[in-house]
Amino acid sequence: MNLFDHISDRLVELCTSSESVSSLLAEDPSLAPGEAWENLYGDHVLKSTGAAKVDGAGQPHLTNDALERAAKCGKWGPTKPSDLFLRIYHDALCTLEENPLHAMASPSLMGSCGVVPLTIISVIPDIARHMANVIVRAEREVLLATNYWQDSVASKFITDAIRELDRRAGKRGVKIIMKIIYDRGSPKQLFEPHYLVSEKEYSGKNVNLPHPSEIPNIDMQVTNFHTPIVGTFHSKYMVVDRKIGILQSNNIQDNDNLEMMIHLEGPIVDSLYDMALISWHKQLDPPLPSHNSPAVQGGLGSFGESHAGMFGPDGTLKGSSVVVDPAKISPEKAVYGYENGHVQEPGLVDRFATMTTENNDADATRADILTGESTTESVTHPHPTQGASGGEKSAANGSANGSAHQSHLQSWAPNGAADKQAEHYLSKGEQAIPQTQMQTPSQRGSLLPEHSADDSHYDDDIAGEVARVQTAVSPKPGETRMQAVTRLLNHTVNKDFTGDVAPDCLPGEEMTPYIPHPVHEPFPMALVNRNPYGPPNHKSVSNPQNAAWLSALRNAKKNVFIQTPTLNAEPLLPAIREACENGVDVYCYVCLGYNDAGELLPHQNGHNEMIGHNLYTSLSPAARQRLHYFWYVAKDQTLPILQARKRRSCHIKLMIVDEHVGIMGNGNQDTQSWFHSQEINVMLDSAHICRAWIDGIRRNQNTHVYGGLGKEDGVWRDGDGKEAEGVIGVDPGRFSWARGVVGAVKRVKGTGGFIFVIFLRFLLKSLEKLNFGLDIKY
């Protein structure tokens, strides 16, 4: 059975229905989400399909009728989905024919629309800072999910915010409802995958969440979720007041990773909320206050006056020389900054020559002339004081918001004029986030103190957060720009590490951890998730996530960008080869040595070095020039550093197709994410956001400058012809599985990975019985 021939009438009916898990809970808040799902979709599971495949995803045979049916299966708002987006969405939808649960969201909420006020590309503390700010601004409820929660500096940002939220709630005389879900493997999950964690357990030393006695104004429940044996809850997200959605790549722990987070608002938050209910599964006691207040009824709270005030007339982030408005980024700029001259890349120019010329021109529109050099002092006052009356009106009812930003909307509307539906939507509902800080700046010369785990400084809006973070990453007296970046990247885990320090970056190339996006109207989005699958086999391959990734590669006309910590999923590799052979440039940013131990286990398909080598050597000479494979190199470095060193690693999960459709979220391009873990991803249909992501990804690392693999053999070498220090090499050897088993057991020891440890120990004992004469210790 080919699940990708068409979207059935049955599936169209499910997608266009007004019913969802969240709508049933709105009618009866005492209903468990798992029961609501069974009531709605239990009878729609096909009885005998076997192990469905995704081989048909992305085939070019789709008719206009098929695309029209896909378009019917979403609520896209004021902007019509692009052909590329609909093709990918069509293939993702078709995986629901077998079982709607593959979506990990009600089908009627899978296709939606929304906005992205903010992207973060930085270390975990910067993402935790934004999460903390959103938490303390919560009015009624917080849903927070992470794969791994560890008592850490990162978790202290969150727990301090919970305590501050409790204080604010007490002052207002309200009760906040908070639900937290994580995956810390436990023997209890052999019988109950979802179990409620006791107060004693979640307030103990390993997790260290606040005890109920510390937060009397917050009612908190904690669930531990794992699907035995290897169905990991790998999701990382947060939904606040059913108005704000946070989707991120990082767990709540301390490490050296570069990560990515997006802040979402608009109707897509209802989709995330629905997904969060399904993930929780059990009865919510007490129920969530927003059960009958969908996000679609509200406005876009972050798009206030202070948000618009963050951008200079030339599209720069005020207080910086970096152009962050995608409409103002030079069209001559190389899209991915790739400088290998013999590769034809759209817009390829001599980047450094262009920048040097720009640097020598006394152009009155240049950011550094307008705002001064990017230092801690210059970012203290990045915004002019706004008129008080406009701000008060906007904060009171949001009505000033829509009219005040028509001019901004016009530049984003497809026909050059603001969509009437978008204007109505933007001007409706209360503003979620007040705007005060940037309207009343501090005295010149005073610095914005850093928001740290030991010294909290919360802001009223995104503009305030951006200003504070830019202060922290700007050079202090006596520091170079690159030393400031090193200070940021070292944060809690690598004090005083320098490594092979990169030269100072040119103006306009500074690292910007927080990347705000100019005001825009809602655009099409879709959740492309995968549900958890526990058995240790590869039968669970058909789901929206996998279909979307394959369809993206097969429908691309120009280029595909992938950043992932690991890349080895068996169905992905032929799709990459096929794209390159068909004339598509494929860019892969992968972390050297990431989880080598786990990827060397049986049936994991190999470690990163082996995959890069195999891809290059399997391509034709012409196609080899269209594969651009890189090891991650941090912004302050000139060499890739093996992940086992825990100095500079990258954990971002991102795909961008033809610079127009982006897929971002939790899923890695590895065997675990493709076949087992629960992953939450959002697909966006916006060239503006994708261009901002491309520019931010390039600017916030040095991967494109120093990380390229040789195109003949897929091996990275330095200027002296040496491979990176400590690498395994492209051939891990005959007994690589033994190294993988030992390494994986060591990795999960003491981290709560009980079920995985049981599985690995069983495997290890079985291998020992084969009597290979190995001395395996664990």
N, C-alpha and C positions, 0 to 999 in steps of 0.2 A: 504493500500500500504506500503510495507516494502522498505524503501529507501536504505537499506544496503545489498541488495542481490548482486548487481553488480555495476560496473562503466559502464555506457552506452557508446555506440559509440559516441553519441552526446557530452557527457562530455569529452571523450578523445579528440575529435576534438577541443573543446574549450581550453583544457589544452595544446595541442601541437601546437596551432595556434601561428603565429608570431605577432598577433594583441593584443593590450591591450589599456586601457584608456590612458596610457602614450605614446604609439606609435601613437595614433591618435592625441594627442596634439603636438607631435613632427612634424607631418605633417601640423597641423593647430593650432598654439598656441592661436588663438583667440577663440577656441572652449571651452565651459564650460565643465568641467569633467563630470557633470551630464548628459549633452547631449551626450558626448562620450560614456558613459555607456549605455544609451538607444539605441544608434545606434548599439552597439555591442551585447548587451545581453537582450534588452527589449523583444524580441520575444521568449526568452528561458524560461520564467517563466511559469511553469505548470499552467493550468487553474483551476483545481479543485483537490487539494490534501488534503484539510482540515488541521488540525493541525498535522503536521508530528511529529513522535516520534523519539527518539534516542535509544529506547530499544534494537535494534539490534546491536548497536555498540559493538565491541569487541568479538563477537561470534566466536568460534573456527572453523567455517566451511569454512573459506577462502581457496580457491584452489591456486595452484601455478600460474594458469592463472590469477586469480584475483589480485595477488600480482604483476605479470608482467605488468598488465594494470595500476596498481597504479604507478609502476616505470616509465612507459612511460609518466606519467603526471607531470614530474618535470625535471628540468635541474640541475643535482646533482653535476656537476663538476668532479674532479678526483677520488672521493671516492664513492663506491657503498653503497647505503643505507642498513642498517641492516634490518633483517626480522621484528624485533619489530617496528622499525620506519615505515616501509611500511605498517604494519597492522594498526597502528594508523592513518597514513596518508590516507589509503584507506577509513576508516570510516569517517574521516573528509571530504574527497572529496565527498562522497556519499550524504552529506547534500546539495550539490549544484544542485542535480538533480531537486529539487523542485524550487530553485531560486538561480542563481549565486550570487545575491547580498549578500547572507549569508556570503560570503567569505570576504567582504569588501576589496577585491583586485581582479584584473583581474585574472581569472582562469589560464591563461598562465604564471602568475608570482607567483602563490601560492607556488609551490615547487621549491626550488633554492639551493644555497650553499653560504658559506661565512666563515668568521673567527671572533673570539672574542678576540681582544687584551687585553681587560680590563673588569673586573667585580668590582662593588663597592657594599659593604654591610656595610652600615653606616647610619648616620643621614642625613637629607636633606641638610644641608650646604655643606657636602662633595660632594654630587651629583651635587648641584648647582655650586660648584667650577669647576667640570669637564665640565659641560655644558658651563660655562662662558669661559673656555679655548678654547673649540671647537668653540664657537661663534666668539671670537676675531681672530681665525685663519681662519675664512671663507674667501673664495676668491670671491664668486659670490652670494650665496643665503643661506637663513636659513628658514626652515619650523619648527615651534615649536608648540606643542599641549599639553594642560593640561586640566584636568577636572575643577579644581578650581584654579583661579589666585587671590591671595590676596596681596595687598601691604604689604610687609614684608621684613625681612632680607633676606629671600630666594629670593624674587623677586629682591632685590637690587643687588645681585650677577649678575642676568641676565641683569637688566637695565644698570648697570655700564659696563657690557661687550658690550652691544649694543652701548653705547656711545664710548667705546674704539674702537670697530669695525668701527664706523663712522670716528673716527680720522684716523685710519689706511687706510681706503678706500679713504679718502680725500688726504692723502699723496701719495697714488698710483694713484690717479686720476681716480677712478672707482666708479660705483654706485652699491650698494648691494641691492638685493631684499629680503625682509623679510615678511613672512606670519605667523601670530599668530592666533591660534584658541583655544577658551575655552568655558566653559558652565557656564554662569551666568544667570540663568533663568530670562526671561523678558516677559512681556505681548505681545511683538511683535512676539514672537515665536508661539503664538497661530495661527498666520496667515502665518508666514515664519520661519521655523525652523532654517535656516541659515540666519543671517542678518549681514551686514557689520556695524561695530561699528564706531561711529563718532570719530573724533580726540578729541573732547571735552570730550566724555565719557571715552575713553581709557586712556587719560592723566589726568583724574580726580583723586580724592583722593583714591577711592576704588581700582583702578587698578594701576595707577601711572606709566604707560609706558611713554617713552620720547615723547614729542610733536614733530611733524615734523620739527619745527623751530630749535630744538636742534640737530637734526641728518640730516643735509642737504644731506649727502652722502648715506643715506639709504632710500629706498622707502618702507614704511611699510603699510600693510593692516592687519586689525584685524577683525575676524569673531566670532560671538557668536552663538553657535549651541546647540540646545536641541530639542528632538522630544517629543512633548506633548503626554501623561501627564508625564510618568515616563521613557521615553527613554533617559536616561542621556548619554551625551558624556563623558564617563569615561576614555577616552584614555589619555595616557601620553607618548609622543615620540618627537624626534627631528631628522630631516634629514638636513644635511649640505653639500652643493655643490654636492649632489647626490653621495657622496663618503663615508660619515659617517652616520650611523644610531645610535641613542640613544633610548633605550627602558627602561622604568623605572616604578617603582611602586608608586612614590610620585607625589603629586601635588606641585604647586608653592605656598607654604605657610609655616608658622612657626608652628611646633608642636614637640612632643616628640618621634615621630615614628622612629624605625629602618626601613630602606628601602633598596631596591636593584635596581641596574642599570646595564645594559650591553651595551658595545660599540661594534658595528657591522661594518664590512667592507666587501667588495666584492659584488657579484651579488645580494645578499639578500637585499642590499640597494635599488636596483631598485624596488623590491617588496614593501618595505616600502614607497618609493617615490610614487608609483602608489596608494597605500592605502591612502597616505596623500592627493593626488589629489582628490580621490573619497570622502574623508571626507570633503574637502573644498567645493566641489560640484559646486560652482558658477564660473563664468569667472574670470580668474586671470589677473588683470590689475594693473601693467604690467605683462606680462608672465614671467615665471621663466627662467633664462638664460640657465639652464642645460637641457631644454626640449629635446634637440637632442644630449645629452652627457651621455649615460647610464653608470652606475657604472661598468658594465661588461667590458667596454673598458679600464678601468684604472687598476692600480696595488693596492697593499695593503700598503698604506702609512705609517702606524704605525710600520711596521716590519722593522725598521732600526737598525743600529748598537747600538744605545743607548738602544733600547728595549732589545736586546739580552744581553746587559751589565748589566741588572738589576738582573740577576740570578747568584748565586754562583755555584761552581762546584757540590755542593751537593743538588742543587735545591732550596736553600734558597733565600729569598728576601734579597738582600744585605743591610747591616745595621740592619738586624733582624735575629733572630734564627729560624724563621718560614719557613718551607718548603712549597713553593707554586707551585713548578713544580710537577704536578700529577704523572709524571713518576718516581719521586724520593720519593714519599710518601711511607712509610713502608707498605708493603702488610699485615703485622700483625696488623696494627692499626685498631681498631674497626671502621667500616664504619660510623656509626652514633654516636659513642661514648657512646652508651647506655650501662649502667653498671648493669642492673638488671640480675644477674647471671643465673636465671632459664629460661630466654628467649634465645632461640638459635638464635643468630644473626651472619651472616657471619663475620669471622675474629675476634670474640669477644675475647679480652684479658683483663688482669688487667692493665688498662691504666696508672694508677698512679704508680703502681709498675714498669712497663716498663719504664716510664719517669724518675723515681727516679734512676733506674739502669743506664739509658743513661746519666743522669746528673752527675753521679759519675765516669763515664768512661772518661779517658783522650783521647778521640778519635780525631785524627787529622782532621777528616772530619767534625767534629761538627761545626755548624754555628757560635756559640758564641765564639769558639776558633779562627775561621778564621776571624770573623768580629768584635769581641769584644762585650761587653754588649750593648743591644739596648737602646741607650740614644739619646738625641737630638744631641750630638756631633758626635756620630758614624754614624748617617744617613745624616750628612752634606755632606759627600764625599762617596756615595755608589758606584760610578762607576769609573773605571780607565779611564784616558784620552785616547780617541781613536785616531788613525792616521788621520791626517787632510785630506790627499788625498782621502782616502776611503770615508770619510764622505762627502766631497765636490762632489765627483762623484755620490754618492747615492742621495744627495739632488738635484743635477742637473737634472738627468734623470731617477733615480731609477734603472739603469742597474746594479749597484754594489749590490743592495739589493738581487736580486735573487741568484746570485752566492755566495755571502758572507754567505748565510744562508742555503746552501744545507745540511750541516751537521745537522742543527736543523730540517730541513724537514725530513731527513732520519729517525729520531727517531719517527716521527709521521706517516710516510707512512705505510700502512698495511703490505707490503712485505719487509720492512726494507730499501727501496730505494725511493728516491724522485720521485714522479710521473712527467713525462715529461710535461704533460699539466699544472700541478701545477707550475713547474719551469718557464714555459713560462708565465703563468699568473702573478706570483709573480714578474717577472722581467719587466713587461710591464707597461707603463704609468708613469706619474709623481708622485712623492711622495707628499702626501697631507700635511704632517706635517714635517717641517724641524727638524734637530737634532743638536742643538748647545749647549744647556745648560749643559748637562751632559758630553760633551767633554771638557768643560773649567770650571772645578769646582772652587768654591771660595776658598779663603785662609783657611787653616785648623784653626779651632776654631771659625770661623764665622758661624752663624746660618742662615738657610734659613728662612726668615720671613714668618709668616703665611699669606696666602691669605684670607683676611676677607672682609666683606661688606664695611668696612670703610677704608681699606688699601689694594688695589688690587696689586697682584703680579702674572702676567701671565707667563706661561712656554711655551717653544717651542715644547714640545712633552710630551708623556705620562710618560716617564722616569723622566722628571723634576717634573711633578705633583706628582708622587708616592713618590719621595724623599722629597718633601715639606710636603706632608700629613703625612708621617712617622715621620718627624721631629715634627710635631704638636702633634701627639698622643704618642710620646715617653716621658718618665719622664723628667721633668725639675729638676734642682737642688733642693733637699729636697723632691721630690715627689716619691711615689712608682709607679709601673706600673699601679696598679688599680686606684690610684688617677688620673693618666693621662687619663685613660679611662673614669672616672667619669666626668672629665673636658670636654672631647669630647661629651659625651652623654647629658650633661646639656646644652651645647651651648647657644642658645638665650632664651630658655623658662624656664629653671629650675636652675637658678643661685643658687649656694650654696647647692643644694639638695644632700644628701648623702644616706639616706635610710638605708637598712640593707646590709652593704658593704661586698662584697665577699672577701675571702682571695686572696692574690696575686697569679696570675697564674704562672704556671711552665714555664721554658724556652721552646720555641717552641709553646706555646699556647697564645702568645700575640695577641691582636686584630690588624688586618690588614685591615683598611677600604678599601684601594685600593688593588685589587688582580690582578696583571698583569699575562697574560698567555704566556708561551713560544711560540716562532714562530712555526706556524703550517700551513699545507696546508688547503685549503677550504674543508669543510665537509658538508653533506646534512643538509638543514634547510627547514622549511616550516612555513608559516603564518597560524595560526589557530585562526581566529578572530570570533567575532559575531557582527552582525549589530544591530543598535538601534531599539527598539520596544516600542511604546508609550502606547498602551492600558493597563490598570491595570488588566491584566489577565495572565495566564500561558500558553498561546498557542504557544508562540515563543520559542520552546525548541530545534528545529533542526537547528544546525549551526556547523561549524567546531570546535569551542572552546569546546562546550559541548560534541560533539562526540569524540573528542580527549581525553578529561579527562576520559570519561567512558571507551573508548577502552583501554586506558593505564591501568586502574585498572583491566580490564578483561583479558588483554594479559600479565600482569606481571607474571613472574615465581618465583621471589625471594622476592622483596620488592618494596614498593612505599612510597615515602616521599612527604608530603604536608605541605607547610607553607602558612598560610592565616590569615588575621585578623578575619574573620568570616567564619563559616562552618555550613551551615544548608540547602543547596539546596536539595529539595526533591528527585530528581533523583540520587544524589550522594550517599546518605546514604545506600541504599540497595547494591550499588556497593562496598562500603567499607566493609559491612558485608560479602558479597559474597567472596571478596578477602581473608578476614581473615579465613572464613570457608574453603576455598580452599587451605590453607597452605601458603598464602602470608603474610609477615609482613608489616603492614601499620603504618607508623609514621605520626602523625598529630601534628604540632606545631601551636597552635591557641592562639589568644590574649584574655586574661580573660576580660570579660565585654565589648568587643569592640562593639560599636553601639548597646548596649542592647535596648535602646529606639526604634530604628528603627526595630530591629528584633522581638520586641514584638507586632508590628502592625499586624492587621489581614492579613493572607495569606503569612506571611514571614517565617513561619515554626519554630520559636522559637529562643531563645538566646543560646549562646555558651555553658553555663553550662548544660542546658537541653539536648542539643544534645550529649555532651560527656557522660552524664549519660545514656541516652537512648541507645546509641551505645553499651556500655559495658554490660548493663543489657539485651540486646537482643541477645547477642552472646552465643554460647555454651562455656562451660568451657575451652575447648582446644583453640577455636578461640579467646577467651578473652586474652589469653597469646600472641597472635600475633597482637593485637591492642596496639599501644604504643602512648598514647594521652598525650600531654603536654600543659601546659600554658606557654606562653613566659616569660622567665626570662632574664633580661638584663645582659650584661657581668659583670657589677659591683655589681650585686645584688644576694641575696640568696632566694628571695621570688618573686612570681608573684605579680604584682601591678595592681589593677583594672584600666582599661583604663580611667574611669571617673576621676581618680586622675590626669591624664595628666602628669605623671612622667616618665614612661618607658613603651611605647607601641610598637607594631610591625605591619607593614603594608605590609610586603613582600608577593608576590604572586608567588608561585613556586611549581612545581611538578617534581619529578625525579623518573624514572621508571627503575628498575633493574640496577641502577647505570650507565645507558648508554644513555637513552633518557630523555632530560629535556624540560619542558614547562614553560616558564617564560614570564611575561608581566603584563597586567593591570587587569586581571579578578580575582575577589575573588570567593571563594567557597560558595557564598550565593545566595539567591533568586534573588536579584537585578541583579547581574552579569550573572546569568544563564538565566534569562528570559527577561531582559529589556535593559541593558546598552550596548553601543558600547564599545567593548574591543578589544585590539590588543595584540596578544601573538605570540611568536616565539617558534617553536619546533626544538630542536637541536639533532643531532645524533652523539654524541661524548662522549665516556667514559672518556676521559681526562678532558674535560670541566666539566662534571658532577662530577667527583671526586674532582676537585678543588672547585666546588660549595659546595659539601657536607662538605668538610673540612673547608671552609670559614664560612659556616652557623653555623657549630658546634663551631668553634673557636671564632666567634664574638658575641656569646651570651652564657648564662649559662642554657639555657632551658633544655638540656639533663641531667644536673646535679641536678637541683633543681625543675623542673617543672612538674614531672610525676604525673598523676592522679592515684588513687587507681583502681586496675583492677577488684575489686568486684563491686564497685558502681559508678565508674567514677567520683569521687570527690577528689579534691586536699586538703590535710591537712598538716599542719606543724608538727614539731617534738612533739608538745604537743597535737596533734589531732584536732587542730582548723582549720576551713576553712579560706580562705583568707579574709582580712578585707574588709567589705563593699559589699560583693557579694549578689546577689539576691537569689541565691540557685537554685537547680535543678527544683523546682516547683515555677514558677512565680506567681501563684495564679489565682483566677477566673477572675478578672478584669485586667489582665495584658495588654490587648489591650488598656485600658484607659491610663495606664502609658505610653504605647508606643506612643499613639497619642500626648499626652502632651509633652513628651520628644522630639519627632521628630519635632513638631512645634517650640519648643524652640531652637532646634539645627539649624534650617535653618533660623530663624528670623535674618534679617539684613545681610544675606550672599548672597543675590541675588537669592535665590531659590524661585522665585515668583510663578511659576506654581505648584511646589510641595506644597507650602503653601496653595494655593487655594484648591488643592485636599484634603489636610489634614483638613483644616477648614470645608470643605463640609462634610467630613467624621465625624468630631467631632460633628457638628450640628446634623447630622443624628443620632448619638449615643445618644446625649442628649435627643432627642425626644423619645427614648425608656424608659425614666423616671426610670432609675435605682437608682435615689436618690443620684447620684454622684455629688460632688462639684468639677467640672473640671475647672481649670483656666489655661489660656494660654496667 
